[in-house]
Amino acid sequence: MIKKAIVLFSNGLDSRLAVKIMQEQGFDVLGVYFKLPFNKDAEKEVMKFANENKIKLKIFDYTSDDLLKDYLKIIKKPEFCRGAGLNPCIDCRIFLLKKIKKYAKEKNIEIIVTGEVLGERPMSQTLKSMKLIEKKAGLKGKILRPLSAKLLDKTNAEKKRSINRNSFYDICGRRREMQMQLAKKFKINYPAPAGGCLLCEKELKKRFKTLLKKRMNHDKVRLLEIGRHFLIDNVWIVLGRNEQENNIIEGLKNKYPVITPDFIGPSAIILDKCNKKIRQEVDELVRVYSKQGELEDRDKFEKWRL
């Protein structure tokens, strides 16, 4: 009988190691990757790793349409605490594991694996948080964390002796030496650490907290991390800060009003219905933040900036 396991795959080193550890034990691995609206899109890298290591891959895209709305519910009204930014890490983890639980049932796979390391993340990877997440996701005793398994209670699969616990590790905390050694052992190439979830960024907290109250879609979520944002009489406006951001804004001109000046300056997009007065304010906003404007001219608009 072929042994099967589902691995929650994030494209980081830890989840890559979890895949290789399970393969070393003879498991047929099915990787599950979630495309989330506030995380770097690593779909290409994930697919490349899956192909190179002969694992099947399922991708859930929560960046648009009804799936985006489903995900944003927990961001807007989490049951548990937030981090320093707007990040509800515990609720997010529960959300993802519930989806995996349902998918595992469809595939008739009992073993769910993550690359989590005890104590590596302050919110979701403490022992208390891990137990809470398991319970709330309906997966008590069913989540295998091979990198820290020797420090944790045995999972149901380990109790049944369908898995060799001695092949797992006792990694704890934020030091990465052991993971680096394992990467060499398994000959894993992995991406350099990049920016994580945007919701963790303290400087974006006010912007996200204000704008997530609005009706969101894929385009609006994409704009959250770029440009200068203003809320004038509850009308949301974004100004580009450079050519790349201007190009992103101008790419949405068929969906929203976009102002492109005939002089060197920022493009602007208006994301809510507005009257003539607001439109005039936006025209002035574009001028003020261009090379034609003076720094003191910006004072009027800074009170509306997010």
C-alpha positions in Angstrom: 0.0 0.0 0.0 1.4 3.4 -1.0 1.8 5.8 2.0 0.5 9.3 1.2 0.8 12.6 3.0 -0.3 16.2 2.3 2.3 18.9 2.9 1.3 22.5 3.4 3.8 24.2 1.1 4.8 27.8 1.4 7.9 27.8 -0.8 10.2 28.5 2.2 13.0 26.2 3.2 11.1 24.6 6.1 8.3 23.3 3.9 10.7 22.1 1.3 12.5 20.1 4.1 9.2 18.7 5.3 8.6 17.4 1.7 12.0 15.7 1.5 11.7 14.2 5.0 8.4 12.6 4.2 9.8 11.3 0.8 12.7 9.9 2.7 10.2 7.8 4.7 8.7 6.5 1.5 5.6 8.7 1.3 4.0 9.8 -1.9 3.7 13.6 -1.2 0.9 15.9 -2.3 1.9 19.5 -1.9 -0.8 22.2 -1.2 0.1 25.8 -1.9 -2.2 28.7 -1.1 -1.9 31.9 -3.1 -2.9 34.6 -0.6 -3.5 38.3 -1.4 -1.0 39.7 1.1 1.9 37.3 0.4 4.5 37.2 -2.4 3.2 35.1 -5.3 5.6 32.2 -5.4 3.6 29.9 -7.7 6.3 29.6 -10.4 9.0 28.6 -7.8 6.6 26.2 -6.1 5.7 24.5 -9.4 9.4 24.3 -10.3 10.2 22.6 -6.9 7.3 20.2 -7.3 8.4 19.1 -10.8 12.0 18.7 -9.8 11.1 16.5 -6.8 8.3 14.6 -8.4 5.5 15.7 -6.1 1.9 16.4 -7.1 0.8 19.9 -6.4 -2.6 21.5 -5.7 -2.9 25.3 -5.8 -5.7 27.2 -4.1 -6.0 30.8 -5.3 -7.5 33.1 -2.7 -6.5 36.3 -4.5 -9.8 37.0 -6.4 -13.5 36.5 -6.6 -15.4 34.5 -3.9 -12.3 32.9 -2.5 -10.8 36.3 -1.8 -14.0 37.4 -0.1 -13.9 34.2 2.0 -10.3 34.9 3.1 -10.9 38.6 3.8 -13.6 37.7 6.4 -11.0 36.4 8.8 -8.7 39.4 8.1 -11.5 41.9 8.9 -12.9 40.1 11.9 -10.4 37.6 13.5 -11.5 35.5 16.5 -8.0 35.7 18.0 -5.3 38.4 18.5 -3.4 40.3 15.9 0.3 40.9 15.7 2.2 44.2 15.6 0.5 45.0 12.2 -2.9 43.9 11.1 -1.9 40.2 10.9 -4.3 37.7 12.5 -1.7 34.8 12.2 -3.6 32.3 14.3 -6.9 32.8 12.5 -5.1 32.6 9.1 -3.5 29.3 10.1 -6.8 27.8 11.3 -8.4 28.9 8.0 -5.8 27.2 5.8 -5.8 24.0 7.8 -9.5 23.8 7.7 -9.3 24.0 3.9 -6.6 21.3 3.9 -8.6 19.1 6.2 -11.5 19.2 3.7 -9.2 18.5 0.8 -7.4 15.7 2.6 -10.8 14.0 3.2 -11.6 14.3 -0.5 -8.3 12.6 -1.4 -8.6 10.1 1.4 -5.3 11.1 3.0 -5.0 11.0 6.8 -1.5 12.5 7.3 -1.2 16.3 7.1 2.3 17.8 7.3 3.7 21.3 7.8 7.2 22.7 7.9 6.5 24.6 11.2 9.3 24.9 13.8 8.4 25.2 17.4 9.2 28.7 18.7 10.2 30.1 15.3 7.3 32.5 15.0 6.0 34.3 18.1 2.3 34.1 17.3 1.4 30.9 15.5 4.3 28.6 16.4 4.4 28.6 20.2 3.3 25.3 21.8 0.1 26.9 23.1 -0.7 28.3 19.7 0.0 25.1 17.9 -2.4 23.2 20.2 -5.1 25.9 19.9 -4.8 25.9 16.1 -5.1 22.1 15.9 -8.1 22.1 18.1 -9.9 24.9 16.2 -9.1 23.4 12.8 -10.5 20.0 13.9 -7.1 18.4 13.5 -6.1 17.6 17.1 -3.3 15.0 16.9 -3.4 14.9 13.1 -0.8 17.6 12.2 2.7 16.2 11.8 5.6 18.7 12.1 8.7 16.7 11.2 11.2 19.5 11.9 10.2 19.7 15.6 8.3 16.4 16.1 10.6 15.1 18.8 9.7 18.1 21.0 5.9 17.6 20.5 3.3 15.1 21.4 3.0 12.1 19.2 0.5 12.4 16.4 -2.1 9.8 15.8 0.0 8.4 12.9 3.0 8.1 15.1 1.0 6.3 17.8 -0.1 3.8 15.2 3.5 3.4 14.2 2.8 4.1 10.6 5.6 6.7 10.7 9.1 6.3 12.1 9.4 9.1 14.7 13.2 8.6 14.9 13.5 10.0 11.4 12.3 13.4 12.6 14.0 16.3 14.4 14.0 18.4 17.5 14.6 21.9 16.0 13.4 24.8 18.1 13.6 28.6 17.8 14.8 31.0 15.2 18.3 29.8 14.6 18.6 28.2 11.2 21.8 26.1 11.4 20.1 22.7 11.5 17.8 23.6 8.5 20.9 24.7 6.6 22.6 21.3 7.3 19.4 19.5 6.1 19.3 21.6 3.0 22.8 20.3 2.1 21.8 16.7 3.0 18.8 16.8 0.7 20.6 19.0 -1.9 17.8 21.6 -1.8 18.1 24.9 -3.6 15.8 27.4 -1.9 15.0 31.1 -2.4 16.6 33.7 -0.2 14.2 34.9 2.6 11.9 37.6 1.1 9.3 39.9 2.5 6.6 38.0 4.2 2.9 38.8 4.7 2.2 42.5 4.2 -0.3 42.5 7.0 2.7 42.2 9.4 4.1 45.5 8.3 3.5 48.1 11.0 3.8 51.1 8.7 0.9 49.7 6.6 -1.4 49.0 9.5 -3.4 52.3 9.3 -3.8 52.0 5.6 -5.0 48.4 5.7 -7.3 49.0 8.7 -9.0 51.9 7.0 -9.2 50.5 3.4 -10.2 46.9 4.2 -13.5 48.3 5.4 -14.3 49.0 1.7 -15.5 46.5 -0.9 -12.3 44.8 -2.0 -11.3 42.9 -5.2 -8.1 41.6 -6.7 -7.1 45.0 -8.2 -7.6 46.9 -5.1 -5.7 44.5 -2.9 -2.8 44.7 -5.4 -2.8 48.5 -5.1 -2.6 48.4 -1.3 1.1 47.8 -1.2 2.1 50.5 -3.7 1.9 54.2 -4.1 0.7 57.1 -2.0 -2.9 56.5 -0.7 -5.4 59.3 0.2 -9.0 59.2 1.5 -10.7 62.4 0.6 -14.4 62.5 1.7 -14.3 58.7 1.8 -13.0 58.5 -1.8 -10.0 56.3 -2.2 -7.2 57.7 -4.4 -3.8 56.2 -5.2 -0.8 58.0 -6.7 2.2 56.3 -8.3 5.6 57.0 -6.9 7.7 55.9 -9.8 7.4 54.6 -13.4 6.7 51.0 -12.3 3.8 52.0 -10.0 2.4 54.4 -12.7 2.4 51.5 -15.1 0.4 49.4 -12.7 -2.1 52.2 -12.2 -2.4 53.0 -15.9 -3.0 49.3 -16.5 -6.4 49.7 -14.7 -7.7 52.6 -16.8 -10.4 50.4 -18.4 -11.8 49.7 -14.9 -11.4 52.9 -13.0 -10.9 56.6 -13.6 -7.1 57.1 -14.1 -5.5 60.6 -14.4 -2.3 60.6 -16.4 -0.8 64.1 -16.5 0.7 65.7 -19.6 3.8 66.7 -17.6 6.3 64.6 -15.5 4.4 63.5 -12.5 2.4 60.7 -10.9 -0.5 58.9 -12.4 -3.6 58.7 -10.1 -6.4 56.2 -9.8 -9.8 56.9 -8.2 -11.3 53.8 -6.7 -14.7 55.1 -5.5 -17.4 57.2 -7.1 -16.6 60.8 -6.9 -18.1 64.2 -7.8 -16.6 67.1 -9.7 -15.1 68.7 -6.6 -13.2 65.5 -5.7 -12.0 65.2 -9.3 -10.6 68.7 -9.1 -8.9 67.8 -5.8 -7.3 64.8 -7.5 -6.0 67.0 -10.4 -4.4 69.3 -7.8 -3.0 66.3 -5.9 -1.3 65.1 -9.0 0.2 68.5 -9.6 1.3 68.9 -6.0 3.2 65.6 -6.0 4.9 66.2 -9.3 8.0 68.2 -10.0 5.7 71.2 -10.6 4.6 71.2 -7.0 6.3 72.6 -3.9 6.7 70.7 -0.7 4.6 73.1 1.3 1.8 72.6 -1.2 1.5 69.0 0.1 0.5 70.0 3.6 -3.1 70.4 2.6 -3.3 66.7 1.5 -1.2 65.1 4.2 -4.2 65.0 6.6 -5.9 62.7 4.1 -2.9 60.5 3.6 -3.0 56.8 4.7 
